[in-house]
Each structure stands twice: as structure tokens, then as C-alpha cells.
Amino acid sequence: MTRSSGLNLFRLGALGTRILLAFVAVALSTVVVLAGAALTGVDRGVQAGEQADRQEVADSVAAAAAEDYQRAGNWDDANLSRAVRIGEAASARLVILDASGTTVTSSGIPNDNSPGGGGVLGSSASVAEITVDGSSVGSVRVALSASTSSPVVDIAWKWIVIAAFVALAIAFAASWIVTRFLVGPLHMVTAAARSFAAGDRASRVAGQAPGELGELAVAFNAMADDVARSERDRRQLTADVAHELRTPLAALQAGLEELRDGLIAPDAERLAALHDQSLRLGRIVADLAELSAAETAGALPHENRVDLAQIAQEELALHAAQLRAAGLRVVAELPAPVFVQGDADRLHQAIGNVIANAVRYCRDQDSLTIAVAAQENEAVLTISDTGPGIPADDLPYVFDRLWRGATARDIVGSGIGLAVVREIVTQHGGSAEVESAVGEGTRIIIRLPLAAG
């Protein structure tokens, strides 16, 4: 079995395995550092305790030896048995030296009367001066017979090893749980993405994860919904375009076949009918090209500070003949300039499409009102009419491409005009809304950011 195969037994994958190993490495290094610190602390603590014990014994022996020296007046006649018993009771090795450094007596080591004989206890021995009437008459060197440092360190080592194994086990278990918690949602997103890429457009990330992982799952699901909706819209657009093109093409084909076969005479009326169908076909193609240009446009080519009220007034003037022919009464509420940042030509196109849409659907003697006002940081353009209105079920689709309403199939138009309006308004950083009720009319509301200054 390879190394990667062994690691995959945890079913964590490459990223999960790296995270798990990182957690374990941190835990192991922490245990090593703490174990070293604990052992060093224990050893130094024991040594400090031993030093304190030695010093206490040395001070007691020095006090007893000072009393014995004071009673005898010299070291030769001094009875140092009490001082020696104090050292033996503490299981200590001791040497009592006179002022010249010569050994007076010792306990636990061979007697050495030579100068400096106390050196046999080593440099770790504790020293206490023997003072009589404020003068030093000698010294005491004390060393404990057996050090307790080694047994204590051995015991500490035992418990540290046990604690290290327990800590590593807990760290490994916690690391595995945390890693599974982190990697699990990523595996779900990966599986959903692969399934989605393979053609399953219903594939989504199931379950909810907290924090950024949850946001990732939500973002993926939103992206998948957008892609599925785009594909559905594309299929619907293809079907709608085919439907819109099929009628004039069929009429043209049938009329031309009749002319070719000599079934009818090529009189002016018949040729005019065929010409109308060709115009309808050209109009549909032009509208589709216009929508495609609006949807694929990038930055606005002629972005300037323009007066939205003036643009609306100019569009009313351009459509005046159509409005009169449709029998519409026009009300303009354009009291003051309202400046926005944008492309005047495209704004003309958007407003013109809304007005043309009203002309197409409104009835004789209906009214059309166009108003522009500044509200807080927005310029609000409202175009309302008293026409037949739009059913509530159709309102969500007003700005969709090739939508003309379920009851408006007999009205000339491709259903692209309001879709172009939405694209242009969106490019200007604004929004387009519709309000309508059957029998009461329709209101198109366009909101655009006000120009600075």
C-alpha cells in the first residue's frame, strides 16, 4: 500500500490529510516543548529544594559548633558531637573547618586534617560560617548523602510520557473531527460541481455549513440556479424567435409559391401583403440585433451629464405624430432639469421604447403621462397610461425578451422593446419597475442615479 493510499483511509483527501498532519505536528511540537519545560522545571525545583535543605543543615551545624567552640575556647578541646549528630540526623555529609581551612572533624567521609580538606564534598556543598563574638572561627560544609533529583525526574518522566500520549490522542481525535468538519462541505461542493459540469443541472449542495463554508455552498447554489435559468431562458428565446420568425416566413413562402405557380396574379395588393410580411420579418431581426447590442454593450460610449427631463420632452416631440394618430392625450410634468450621468442616445432609445409600447397597447382617448423628478439621490422617470393594464400573472414577465402577453398575440410587435429598456437602464446603474392593474392602466418607473454636482 502506498503512502497516499494509507492516508486516504481517513477519507479526507489531499487537503484534509495536510490539515490533519498540520494539526498533529502542532500538537506534537507543543507536547515536546511542554515536556522539556516541565522536566527542566522539576529538576531545577528539586535542586533548589536540596540546596535549601543543605543550607538549613549547614546553618544548624554552624550554630551548634559555635556554641561548642565558645565553651571550650578552642577547637582542640571543643566537643563537636552535638553538631555531628545534627548532620547525621539529616543524613548529610559534613566537614567542620577551622579558620585556616584545616578539617577539625567530619561526618560521613574519611577524616582529612589537611588544609582545604572540605573540598572532598564537591562544589555543590552548602557553606555556613561559624561565628563567635562577631568573629569567624571556622566554617561548615554540608552535602546531602543522596540526591532526590534523579528519582523525582524519573517519576516526572513517567507522568509526562503518559500525559503526552493522552494529549496526542486527544489532539489527533480533535484534529480529525475539525478536519472532517472543514473538508466535508468542500467535498460536497466538489461533488456537486462535477455533477453539474457533467450535465446534471439539478445538482446542488445539500445541507448547511456555518461561516465561510456555508457562504461558499450558498454561492455555488446561486451560481447553479443562474446557469440553469440562463439555459432555460436561452431555450425559451430560441423557441420564441423561431415562433416569431415562422409566421412571416410561412406567409412569404406561401405567397411566393402562389405567384410562382401562377395561382394568383402579381397585382399591387398581393405584392403589398408580401412586402408587409418582409417588413415584419426585418423588424423582428432588427429588434433582436438591438437587444443583443444592448445586452453585450460594455462601458457607455458617450457618458455625459445629461438632462433627463429634456430627453423625455424631446422623445414626446419625436412621437407626437404617433401619439395623435393613436388618439392619446399627453400630459407632461417636466418642471425643472434633472441631471443624470449617462449616454443621451441610449436614454432616448429607452424612453422612446416605453412611449412606443404605450402607443401600441393603449386605446383611443386613453391618456399618457410622463413625469421626471429628483428624489433624494435618484432621478425618477414615470411613464403612466390609462390603457387596458396588464394581468397580475403577466407582470413578472414584462421586461422579458419576446414577451407580449397571453392576450396580445394579435398586436404588432416583437416583445423586445421593454427588454431593451431594462438593459439600458441597468447599464446606467438604475432600475426599471412596472405597476399595473387590469382596466386601470400601467406605470413604468425608471430610477437612475443623479449626476454629481
C-alpha positions in Angstrom: 0.0 0.0 0.0 1.4 3.4 -1.0 1.7 6.3 1.4 -1.2 8.2 -0.3 -3.4 5.1 -0.1 -2.7 4.8 3.6 -3.6 8.5 4.2 -6.8 8.1 2.1 -8.0 5.6 4.6 -9.2 8.6 6.6 -11.3 9.6 3.6 -10.1 13.2 4.0 -8.5 13.7 0.6 -5.2 15.5 0.0 -6.3 18.8 1.6 -7.8 17.1 4.6 -4.7 15.0 5.1 -2.5 18.0 5.0 -4.7 19.8 7.5 -4.8 16.8 9.8 -1.0 16.3 9.7 -0.5 20.0 10.4 -2.7 19.8 13.5 -0.9 16.7 14.7 2.5 18.3 14.1 1.5 21.4 16.1 0.2 19.1 18.9 3.4 17.0 18.9 5.7 20.1 18.9 3.6 21.5 21.8 3.9 18.3 23.8 7.7 18.2 23.2 8.1 21.8 24.3 5.9 21.4 27.4 7.6 18.2 28.3 11.1 19.8 28.1 9.9 22.8 30.1 8.3 20.5 32.7 11.4 18.4 33.1 13.7 21.4 33.4 11.4 23.0 35.9 11.2 19.8 38.0 14.9 19.3 38.0 15.7 22.9 38.9 13.0 22.9 41.6 14.4 19.7 43.2 17.9 21.2 43.1 16.6 24.4 44.7 14.9 22.4 47.4 18.0 20.3 48.1 20.1 23.5 48.3 17.7 25.0 50.8 17.8 21.8 52.9 21.6 21.7 52.8 21.8 25.3 53.8 19.4 24.8 56.7 21.5 21.8 58.0 24.7 23.8 57.5 23.3 26.7 59.5 22.2 24.4 62.3 25.6 22.6 62.5 27.4 26.0 62.4 25.3 27.3 65.3 26.0 24.2 67.4 29.7 24.2 66.6 29.9 27.9 67.6 28.4 27.1 71.0 30.8 24.2 71.5 33.8 26.4 70.4 32.7 29.2 72.8 32.5 26.8 75.8 35.9 25.3 75.1 37.7 28.4 73.8 39.5 26.4 71.1 38.9 23.7 68.5 41.2 21.2 70.2 39.1 21.0 73.4 35.7 21.6 71.8 33.1 18.7 71.9 31.5 18.7 68.5 29.4 15.6 69.0 26.1 17.6 69.1 27.0 19.3 65.8 27.9 16.0 64.2 24.6 14.4 65.4 22.7 17.2 63.7 24.3 16.3 60.4 23.8 12.6 60.8 20.2 13.1 61.7 19.8 14.9 58.3 21.7 12.1 56.6 24.2 14.6 55.5 28.0 14.6 55.0 29.7 17.4 56.7 33.1 18.9 57.3 33.9 21.4 60.1 36.9 23.6 59.3 38.9 26.0 61.4 39.8 29.5 60.4 42.8 28.3 58.4 40.7 25.8 56.4 42.0 22.7 58.2 39.5 20.0 58.9 38.5 19.9 62.6 36.1 17.0 62.3 33.9 15.4 59.6 31.0 13.0 59.3 30.1 10.6 56.5 33.5 11.0 54.8 37.1 9.9 55.6 38.7 12.4 58.1 41.1 14.7 56.4 43.1 17.1 58.6 44.9 18.8 55.7 44.1 22.4 54.7 41.3 22.6 52.3 40.1 19.1 53.1 36.5 20.2 52.8 36.8 20.1 49.0 36.0 16.4 49.0 32.3 17.3 49.3 32.4 19.0 45.9 31.4 22.4 44.7 27.7 21.7 45.4 28.1 21.6 49.1 26.5 24.3 51.3 28.8 26.5 53.4 28.0 28.3 56.7 30.4 30.4 58.7 31.0 29.6 62.4 30.9 33.0 64.2 31.8 33.6 67.8 31.5 37.1 69.3 31.3 38.6 65.8 34.5 36.9 64.5 34.7 33.9 62.1 36.5 31.0 63.7 35.7 28.4 61.0 33.2 27.1 58.6 30.9 24.2 57.9 30.5 22.5 54.6 27.5 20.2 54.2 26.4 17.9 51.4 23.4 15.5 51.5 24.3 11.9 51.3 21.8 11.1 48.5 20.2 13.4 45.9 16.5 13.2 45.4 16.7 14.8 41.9 17.0 11.7 39.9 14.0 9.8 41.4 11.9 12.8 41.1 12.9 13.4 37.5 12.2 9.7 36.7 8.7 10.0 38.2 8.1 13.2 36.3 9.3 11.5 33.1 6.8 8.7 33.6 3.8 11.0 34.0 4.9 13.3 31.2 5.0 10.4 28.8 1.6 9.3 29.9 0.2 12.8 29.6 1.9 13.2 26.2 0.2 10.1 24.8 -3.1 11.2 26.2 -2.7 14.7 24.8 -1.6 13.4 21.4 -4.6 11.1 21.3 -7.0 13.9 22.1 -5.3 16.2 19.6 -5.5 13.6 16.9 -9.2 13.0 17.6 -10.0 16.7 17.7 -7.9 17.4 14.6 -9.7 14.6 12.7 -13.1 16.0 13.8 -12.2 19.6 12.8 -10.7 18.4 9.5 -13.8 16.5 8.6 -15.8 19.5 9.6 -13.8 21.7 7.3 -13.3 19.3 4.4 -16.7 17.7 4.3 -18.5 20.8 2.9 -15.7 21.2 0.3 -16.2 17.6 -0.8 -19.9 18.2 -1.2 -19.3 21.4 -3.3 -16.8 19.5 -5.4 -19.2 16.6 -6.0 -22.0 19.0 -6.8 -19.7 20.9 -9.2 -18.6 17.8 -11.0 -22.2 16.5 -11.3 -23.3 19.9 -12.6 -20.5 20.0 -15.1 -21.5 16.5 -16.3 -24.9 17.8 -17.2 -27.0 17.4 -14.1 -28.5 20.9 -13.9 -30.4 19.9 -10.8 -27.3 19.2 -8.8 -27.0 21.4 -5.7 -25.0 21.4 -2.4 -27.2 19.8 0.2 -27.0 20.8 3.9 -25.9 23.9 5.6 -22.4 24.6 6.8 -21.6 27.6 9.1 -19.4 30.5 8.3 -17.5 30.9 5.0 -18.1 27.3 4.0 -21.8 27.9 4.2 -21.4 31.0 2.1 -19.4 29.0 -0.5 -22.3 26.5 -0.7 -24.9 29.2 -1.0 -22.8 31.0 -3.7 -22.5 27.7 -5.6 -26.2 27.0 -5.4 -26.9 30.6 -6.6 -24.5 30.2 -9.5 -26.1 26.9 -10.5 -29.5 28.5 -10.3 -28.3 31.3 -12.6 -26.8 29.0 -15.1 -29.9 26.8 -15.2 -32.1 29.8 -15.5 -29.8 31.2 -18.3 -30.0 27.9 -20.2 -33.8 27.8 -19.7 -34.1 31.4 -21.0 -31.8 30.6 -23.9 -34.0 27.6 -24.9 -37.1 29.7 -24.5 -35.6 32.5 -26.5 -34.8 30.1 -29.3 -38.3 28.8 -29.3 -39.8 32.3 -29.2 -37.6 33.6 -32.0 -38.5 30.5 -34.1 -42.2 31.2 -33.4 -41.9 34.9 -34.3 -40.0 34.2 -37.5 -42.1 31.3 -38.5 -45.3 33.3 -39.2 -43.9 35.9 -41.6 -41.7 33.3 -43.3 -44.6 31.0 -43.8 -46.7 33.8 -45.2 -43.9 34.9 -47.6 -43.2 31.3 -48.7 -46.9 30.6 -49.4 -47.4 33.9 -51.3 -44.3 33.4 -53.4 -45.3 29.9 -54.2 -48.7 31.1 -55.4 -47.0 33.7 -57.6 -44.5 31.2 -58.9 -47.2 28.6 -59.8 -49.4 31.3 -61.4 -52.3 30.7 -58.9 -52.7 34.4 -58.3 -51.9 37.5 -60.3 -48.9 39.6 -59.1 -51.1 42.6 -58.5 -50.2 45.6 -56.2 -52.4 44.3 -53.3 -50.7 40.9 -53.3 -47.2 42.4 -53.6 -48.0 44.9 -50.8 -49.1 42.0 -48.5 -45.8 40.2 -49.2 -43.9 43.4 -48.6 -45.6 43.8 -45.2 -44.5 40.4 -44.2 -40.9 41.1 -45.2 -41.0 44.3 -43.2 -42.3 42.4 -40.2 -39.5 39.9 -40.6 -36.9 42.7 -40.9 -38.4 44.4 -37.9 -38.0 41.3 -35.8 -34.4 40.7 -36.9 -33.6 44.4 -36.2 -35.2 44.2 -32.7 -33.2 41.1 -31.9 -30.0 42.8 -33.1 -30.9 45.8 -31.0 -31.4 43.7 -27.9 -28.2 41.8 -28.5 -26.3 45.1 -28.8 -27.8 46.4 -25.6 -27.0 43.2 -23.6 -23.4 42.9 -24.8 -22.5 46.6 -24.5 -19.8 47.4 -22.1 -19.0 50.9 -20.9 -21.3 53.7 -22.1 -19.7 55.1 -25.3 -20.8 58.8 -24.7 -21.3 59.2 -21.0 -22.0 62.8 -20.1 -24.1 64.9 -17.7 -27.5 65.0 -19.4 -30.9 66.4 -18.6 -33.4 63.5 -18.2 -36.3 65.9 -18.4 -35.1 67.4 -21.7 -34.6 63.9 -23.2 -38.2 63.0 -22.2 -39.5 66.2 -23.7 -37.6 65.5 -27.0 -39.0 62.0 -27.2 -42.5 63.2 -26.7 -41.9 65.6 -29.6 -40.5 62.8 -31.8 -43.5 60.6 -31.1 -46.1 63.4 -31.3 -47.5 62.2 -34.7 -47.9 58.6 -33.4 -49.5 59.7 -30.2 -52.0 61.9 -32.1 -52.7 59.0 -34.5 -53.4 56.7 -31.6 -55.8 59.2 -30.1 -53.8 59.5 -26.8 -54.0 62.6 -24.6 -50.4 63.5 -23.4 -49.6 65.1 -20.0 -46.0 66.2 -19.5 -44.9 67.0 -15.9 -41.3 68.2 -16.6 -41.0 71.3 -14.4 -37.2 71.5 -13.9 -34.0 69.9 -15.3 -32.9 66.7 -13.6 -29.4 65.7 -14.5 -28.0 62.2 -14.7 -24.7 60.7 -15.9 -25.2 58.6 -19.0 -25.4 58.3 -22.7 -28.1 60.5 -24.2 -28.7 58.3 -27.3 -29.4 55.2 -25.2 -31.6 57.1 -22.8 -33.5 58.4 -25.8 -33.9 54.8 -27.0 -35.2 53.6 -23.6 -37.8 56.4 -23.2 -38.8 56.0 -26.9 -39.4 52.3 -26.4 -41.7 52.9 -23.4 -43.7 55.5 -25.3 -43.9 53.3 -28.4 -45.1 50.4 -26.2 -47.9 52.7 -24.8 -48.9 53.7 -28.3 -49.1 50.1 -29.3 -51.3 48.9 -26.5 -53.4 51.9 -25.4 -56.9 52.7 -26.8 -58.3 55.8 -28.3 -58.9 58.6 -25.8 -56.6 57.0 -23.2 -54.1 59.3 -21.6 -50.3 59.1 -21.3 -48.5 61.0 -18.5 -44.7 61.4 -18.4 -43.0 62.9 -15.3 -39.4 63.4 -14.1 -38.5 64.3 -10.6 -35.4 64.2 -8.3 -35.9 62.1 -5.1 -33.0 62.0 -2.7 -30.1 60.6 -4.8 -32.2 59.3 -7.7 -33.8 60.7 -10.8 -37.2 59.1 -11.2 -38.9 58.9 -14.6 -42.5 57.8 -14.6 -44.5 57.0 -17.7 -48.1 56.0 -16.9 -51.1 55.4 -19.1 -54.8 54.7 -18.6 -54.8 51.7 -21.0 -56.2 48.2 -20.6 -53.5 47.3 -18.0 -51.6 44.1 -17.5 -52.9 41.0 -15.7 -51.1 40.3 -12.4 -49.8 36.9 -13.6 -48.1 38.6 -16.5 -46.3 41.4 -14.6 -43.2 39.4 -13.7 -42.5 38.9 -17.4 -43.0 42.4 -18.7 -39.2 43.0 -19.2 -38.5 39.5 -20.6 -37.5 39.1 -24.2 -40.2 38.4 -26.8 -43.0 38.7 -24.2 -46.2 40.4 -25.4 -48.7 38.9 -23.1 -51.0 35.9 -23.4 -53.9 38.1 -24.7 -51.9 40.3 -27.1 -50.9 37.9 -29.9 -52.9 40.0 -32.4 -50.9 43.2 -31.7 -48.0 44.0 -33.9 -44.6 43.9 -32.1 -41.8 41.6 -31.2 -41.9 42.0 -27.4 -38.3 43.2 -27.2 -38.8 46.9 -26.6 -39.1 46.7 -22.7 -36.3 44.2 -22.6 -34.0 46.7 -24.3 -35.2 49.3 -21.8 -34.2 47.2 -18.8 -30.7 46.5 -20.3 -30.1 50.2 -21.0 -31.3 51.3 -17.5 -29.2 48.6 -15.9 -26.1 49.8 -17.8 -26.7 53.2 -16.3 -26.8 51.8 -12.7 -30.5 52.2 -12.4 -33.6 50.0 -12.2 -36.9 49.6 -14.1 -40.2 48.7 -12.4 -43.7 48.2 -13.6 -47.0 48.7 -11.8 -50.3 47.8 -13.4 -53.9 46.7 -12.8 -56.3 45.4 -15.4 -58.6 48.2 -16.6 -56.7 50.9 -14.7 -53.6 51.4 -16.7 -49.8 50.8 -16.5 -47.0 52.7 -14.9 -43.3 52.2 -15.9 -40.9 53.6 -13.3 -37.3 54.2 -14.2 -34.8 55.1 -11.5 -31.3 56.5 -12.3 -28.5 57.9 -10.1 -28.4 61.6 -10.0 -25.3 63.2 -11.6 -22.7 64.6 -9.2 -22.9 68.4 -8.7 
